[in-house]
Amino acid sequence: MSYIVDDQGKLDNFAIEPKVYVADYPTPTEQRRYALQGALAVAFVSALFFITFAIS
């Protein structure tokens, strides 16, 4: 672990900053996969709400 000693002799620990990069735009295949995942998530949550209201 890296640390810095200041003028008073105290140890200062700082987080290691990750390298910054520009994200790539998703390909059409990835976009379709994200849309499918979103649709499945909405269907799953809707089913949970339906079951919850049906039971109560």
Backbone atoms as SQL, in Angstrom:
CREATE TABLE atoms (id INTEGER PRIMARY KEY, chain TEXT, resi INTEGER, resn TEXT, atom TEXT, x REAL, y REAL, z REAL);
INSERT INTO atoms VALUES
  (1, 'A', 1, 'MET', 'N', 0.848, -1.166, 0.000),
  (2, 'A', 1, 'MET', 'CA', 0.000, 0.000, 0.000),
  (3, 'A', 1, 'MET', 'C', 0.898, 1.235, 0.000),
  (4, 'A', 2, 'SER', 'N', 0.527, 2.171, -0.807),
  (5, 'A', 2, 'SER', 'CA', 1.324, 3.397, -0.863),
  (6, 'A', 2, 'SER', 'C', 0.768, 4.427, 0.117),
  (7, 'A', 3, 'TYR', 'N', 1.647, 5.213, 0.675),
  (8, 'A', 3, 'TYR', 'CA', 1.230, 6.256, 1.595),
  (9, 'A', 3, 'TYR', 'C', 2.201, 7.422, 1.497),
  (10, 'A', 4, 'ILE', 'N', 1.765, 8.552, 2.010),
  (11, 'A', 4, 'ILE', 'CA', 2.566, 9.783, 1.982),
  (12, 'A', 4, 'ILE', 'C', 2.724, 10.255, 3.423),
  (13, 'A', 5, 'VAL', 'N', 3.906, 10.716, 3.757),
  (14, 'A', 5, 'VAL', 'CA', 4.150, 11.290, 5.082),
  (15, 'A', 5, 'VAL', 'C', 4.151, 12.804, 4.922),
  (16, 'A', 6, 'ASP', 'N', 3.265, 13.483, 5.686),
  (17, 'A', 6, 'ASP', 'CA', 3.209, 14.941, 5.570),
  (18, 'A', 6, 'ASP', 'C', 4.282, 15.594, 6.445),
  (19, 'A', 7, 'ASP', 'N', 4.249, 16.930, 6.531),
  (20, 'A', 7, 'ASP', 'CA', 5.277, 17.697, 7.258),
  (21, 'A', 7, 'ASP', 'C', 5.299, 17.390, 8.751),
  (22, 'A', 8, 'GLN', 'N', 4.159, 16.999, 9.307),
  (23, 'A', 8, 'GLN', 'CA', 4.075, 16.728, 10.737),
  (24, 'A', 8, 'GLN', 'C', 4.382, 15.266, 11.075),
  (25, 'A', 9, 'GLY', 'N', 4.703, 14.475, 10.083),
  (26, 'A', 9, 'GLY', 'CA', 5.028, 13.076, 10.308),
  (27, 'A', 9, 'GLY', 'C', 3.836, 12.148, 10.301),
  (28, 'A', 10, 'LYS', 'N', 2.645, 12.656, 9.947),
  (29, 'A', 10, 'LYS', 'CA', 1.453, 11.827, 9.888),
  (30, 'A', 10, 'LYS', 'C', 1.412, 11.083, 8.548),
  (31, 'A', 11, 'LEU', 'N', 0.871, 9.886, 8.599),
  (32, 'A', 11, 'LEU', 'CA', 0.717, 9.109, 7.376),
  (33, 'A', 11, 'LEU', 'C', -0.613, 9.464, 6.729),
  (34, 'A', 12, 'ASP', 'N', -0.592, 9.702, 5.443),
  (35, 'A', 12, 'ASP', 'CA', -1.808, 9.982, 4.672),
  (36, 'A', 12, 'ASP', 'C', -1.968, 8.885, 3.629),
  (37, 'A', 13, 'ASN', 'N', -3.085, 8.174, 3.688),
  (38, 'A', 13, 'ASN', 'CA', -3.393, 7.147, 2.691),
  (39, 'A', 13, 'ASN', 'C', -4.370, 7.735, 1.683),
  (40, 'A', 14, 'PHE', 'N', -4.063, 7.591, 0.432),
  (41, 'A', 14, 'PHE', 'CA', -4.930, 8.074, -0.632),
  (42, 'A', 14, 'PHE', 'C', -5.338, 6.901, -1.507),
  (43, 'A', 15, 'ALA', 'N', -6.553, 6.952, -2.030),
  (44, 'A', 15, 'ALA', 'CA', -7.017, 5.905, -2.933),
  (45, 'A', 15, 'ALA', 'C', -6.242, 5.979, -4.238),
  (46, 'A', 16, 'ILE', 'N', -6.002, 4.821, -4.821),
  (47, 'A', 16, 'ILE', 'CA', -5.338, 4.768, -6.128),
  (48, 'A', 16, 'ILE', 'C', -6.394, 5.067, -7.175),
  (49, 'A', 17, 'GLU', 'N', -6.152, 6.077, -7.985),
  (50, 'A', 17, 'GLU', 'CA', -7.136, 6.468, -8.993),
  (51, 'A', 17, 'GLU', 'C', -6.957, 5.621, -10.253),
  (52, 'A', 18, 'PRO', 'N', -8.044, 5.076, -10.766),
  (53, 'A', 18, 'PRO', 'CA', -7.935, 4.281, -12.000),
  (54, 'A', 18, 'PRO', 'C', -7.700, 5.184, -13.204),
  (55, 'A', 19, 'LYS', 'N', -7.158, 4.591, -14.266),
  (56, 'A', 19, 'LYS', 'CA', -6.959, 5.351, -15.492),
  (57, 'A', 19, 'LYS', 'C', -8.314, 5.677, -16.113),
  (58, 'A', 20, 'VAL', 'N', -8.443, 6.870, -16.640),
  (59, 'A', 20, 'VAL', 'CA', -9.688, 7.312, -17.255),
  (60, 'A', 20, 'VAL', 'C', -9.644, 6.954, -18.742),
  (61, 'A', 21, 'TYR', 'N', -10.752, 6.436, -19.238),
  (62, 'A', 21, 'TYR', 'CA', -10.834, 6.102, -20.658),
  (63, 'A', 21, 'TYR', 'C', -12.219, 6.452, -21.170),
  (64, 'A', 22, 'VAL', 'N', -12.326, 6.604, -22.458),
  (65, 'A', 22, 'VAL', 'CA', -13.601, 6.925, -23.091),
  (66, 'A', 22, 'VAL', 'C', -14.289, 5.617, -23.451),
  (67, 'A', 23, 'ALA', 'N', -15.529, 5.472, -23.055),
  (68, 'A', 23, 'ALA', 'CA', -16.275, 4.248, -23.338),
  (69, 'A', 23, 'ALA', 'C', -16.652, 4.199, -24.818),
  (70, 'A', 24, 'ASP', 'N', -16.662, 2.991, -25.362),
  (71, 'A', 24, 'ASP', 'CA', -17.081, 2.795, -26.749),
  (72, 'A', 24, 'ASP', 'C', -18.590, 2.679, -26.808),
  (73, 'A', 25, 'TYR', 'N', -19.171, 3.196, -27.899),
  (74, 'A', 25, 'TYR', 'CA', -20.608, 3.092, -28.094),
  (75, 'A', 25, 'TYR', 'C', -20.952, 1.635, -28.352),
  (76, 'A', 26, 'PRO', 'N', -22.050, 1.124, -27.777),
  (77, 'A', 26, 'PRO', 'CA', -22.369, -0.297, -27.960),
  (78, 'A', 26, 'PRO', 'C', -22.713, -0.621, -29.415),
  (79, 'A', 27, 'THR', 'N', -22.308, -1.810, -29.831),
  (80, 'A', 27, 'THR', 'CA', -22.606, -2.272, -31.186),
  (81, 'A', 27, 'THR', 'C', -24.098, -2.583, -31.289),
  (82, 'A', 28, 'PRO', 'N', -24.613, -2.710, -32.513),
  (83, 'A', 28, 'PRO', 'CA', -26.043, -3.055, -32.664),
  (84, 'A', 28, 'PRO', 'C', -26.411, -4.368, -31.967),
  (85, 'A', 29, 'THR', 'N', -25.511, -5.337, -31.961),
  (86, 'A', 29, 'THR', 'CA', -25.785, -6.599, -31.266),
  (87, 'A', 29, 'THR', 'C', -25.913, -6.369, -29.766),
  (88, 'A', 30, 'GLU', 'N', -25.026, -5.577, -29.205),
  (89, 'A', 30, 'GLU', 'CA', -25.094, -5.255, -27.778),
  (90, 'A', 30, 'GLU', 'C', -26.354, -4.457, -27.458),
  (91, 'A', 31, 'GLN', 'N', -26.741, -3.553, -28.344),
  (92, 'A', 31, 'GLN', 'CA', -27.950, -2.759, -28.119),
  (93, 'A', 31, 'GLN', 'C', -29.186, -3.654, -28.067),
  (94, 'A', 32, 'ARG', 'N', -29.266, -4.651, -28.979),
  (95, 'A', 32, 'ARG', 'CA', -30.391, -5.585, -28.964),
  (96, 'A', 32, 'ARG', 'C', -30.388, -6.418, -27.685),
  (97, 'A', 33, 'ARG', 'N', -29.199, -6.827, -27.240),
  (98, 'A', 33, 'ARG', 'CA', -29.100, -7.614, -26.010),
  (99, 'A', 33, 'ARG', 'C', -29.550, -6.784, -24.805),
  (100, 'A', 34, 'TYR', 'N', -29.147, -5.508, -24.764),
  (101, 'A', 34, 'TYR', 'CA', -29.567, -4.631, -23.663),
  (102, 'A', 34, 'TYR', 'C', -31.079, -4.431, -23.681),
  (103, 'A', 35, 'ALA', 'N', -31.661, -4.277, -24.863),
  (104, 'A', 35, 'ALA', 'CA', -33.109, -4.101, -24.965),
  (105, 'A', 35, 'ALA', 'C', -33.830, -5.365, -24.501),
  (106, 'A', 36, 'LEU', 'N', -33.316, -6.538, -24.864),
  (107, 'A', 36, 'LEU', 'CA', -33.913, -7.795, -24.432),
  (108, 'A', 36, 'LEU', 'C', -33.803, -7.948, -22.920),
  (109, 'A', 37, 'GLN', 'N', -32.661, -7.624, -22.348),
  (110, 'A', 37, 'GLN', 'CA', -32.487, -7.706, -20.900),
  (111, 'A', 37, 'GLN', 'C', -33.450, -6.764, -20.180),
  (112, 'A', 38, 'GLY', 'N', -33.628, -5.560, -20.726),
  (113, 'A', 38, 'GLY', 'CA', -34.566, -4.608, -20.127),
  (114, 'A', 38, 'GLY', 'C', -35.987, -5.116, -20.190),
  (115, 'A', 39, 'ALA', 'N', -36.381, -5.714, -21.323),
  (116, 'A', 39, 'ALA', 'CA', -37.734, -6.253, -21.467),
  (117, 'A', 39, 'ALA', 'C', -37.960, -7.413, -20.504),
  (118, 'A', 40, 'LEU', 'N', -36.961, -8.282, -20.362),
  (119, 'A', 40, 'LEU', 'CA', -37.086, -9.402, -19.421),
  (120, 'A', 40, 'LEU', 'C', -37.170, -8.901, -17.982),
  (121, 'A', 41, 'ALA', 'N', -36.416, -7.865, -17.657),
  (122, 'A', 41, 'ALA', 'CA', -36.460, -7.306, -16.304),
  (123, 'A', 41, 'ALA', 'C', -37.830, -6.706, -16.008),
  (124, 'A', 42, 'VAL', 'N', -38.402, -5.995, -16.975),
  (125, 'A', 42, 'VAL', 'CA', -39.736, -5.408, -16.793),
  (126, 'A', 42, 'VAL', 'C', -40.777, -6.513, -16.638),
  (127, 'A', 43, 'ALA', 'N', -40.663, -7.571, -17.443),
  (128, 'A', 43, 'ALA', 'CA', -41.610, -8.679, -17.338),
  (129, 'A', 43, 'ALA', 'C', -41.483, -9.370, -15.987),
  (130, 'A', 44, 'PHE', 'N', -40.256, -9.563, -15.498),
  (131, 'A', 44, 'PHE', 'CA', -40.034, -10.215, -14.213),
  (132, 'A', 44, 'PHE', 'C', -40.612, -9.396, -13.066),
  (133, 'A', 45, 'VAL', 'N', -40.350, -8.101, -13.061),
  (134, 'A', 45, 'VAL', 'CA', -40.870, -7.235, -11.995),
  (135, 'A', 45, 'VAL', 'C', -42.382, -7.150, -12.067),
  (136, 'A', 46, 'SER', 'N', -42.924, -7.084, -13.269),
  (137, 'A', 46, 'SER', 'CA', -44.387, -7.055, -13.416),
  (138, 'A', 46, 'SER', 'C', -45.002, -8.348, -12.890),
  (139, 'A', 47, 'ALA', 'N', -44.374, -9.483, -13.168),
  (140, 'A', 47, 'ALA', 'CA', -44.876, -10.764, -12.663),
  (141, 'A', 47, 'ALA', 'C', -44.814, -10.791, -11.143),
  (142, 'A', 48, 'LEU', 'N', -43.756, -10.258, -10.567),
  (143, 'A', 48, 'LEU', 'CA', -43.658, -10.218, -9.105),
  (144, 'A', 48, 'LEU', 'C', -44.778, -9.376, -8.497),
  (145, 'A', 49, 'PHE', 'N', -45.053, -8.218, -9.096),
  (146, 'A', 49, 'PHE', 'CA', -46.142, -7.379, -8.597),
  (147, 'A', 49, 'PHE', 'C', -47.486, -8.094, -8.747),
  (148, 'A', 50, 'PHE', 'N', -47.697, -8.737, -9.882),
  (149, 'A', 50, 'PHE', 'CA', -48.961, -9.453, -10.091),
  (150, 'A', 50, 'PHE', 'C', -49.135, -10.549, -9.049),
  (151, 'A', 51, 'ILE', 'N', -48.091, -11.336, -8.804),
  (152, 'A', 51, 'ILE', 'CA', -48.167, -12.410, -7.816),
  (153, 'A', 51, 'ILE', 'C', -48.410, -11.839, -6.423),
  (154, 'A', 52, 'THR', 'N', -47.729, -10.729, -6.116),
  (155, 'A', 52, 'THR', 'CA', -47.898, -10.107, -4.794),
  (156, 'A', 52, 'THR', 'C', -49.333, -9.649, -4.582),
  (157, 'A', 53, 'PHE', 'N', -49.927, -8.992, -5.576),
  (158, 'A', 53, 'PHE', 'CA', -51.301, -8.519, -5.436),
  (159, 'A', 53, 'PHE', 'C', -52.295, -9.671, -5.469),
  (160, 'A', 54, 'ALA', 'N', -51.983, -10.747, -6.204),
  (161, 'A', 54, 'ALA', 'CA', -52.871, -11.903, -6.262),
  (162, 'A', 54, 'ALA', 'C', -52.902, -12.630, -4.918),
  (163, 'A', 55, 'ILE', 'N', -51.773, -12.686, -4.243),
  (164, 'A', 55, 'ILE', 'CA', -51.703, -13.386, -2.955),
  (165, 'A', 55, 'ILE', 'C', -52.380, -12.581, -1.857),
  (166, 'A', 56, 'SER', 'N', -52.198, -11.270, -1.895),
  (167, 'A', 56, 'SER', 'CA', -52.728, -10.468, -0.781),
  (168, 'A', 56, 'SER', 'C', -54.209, -10.155, -0.909);
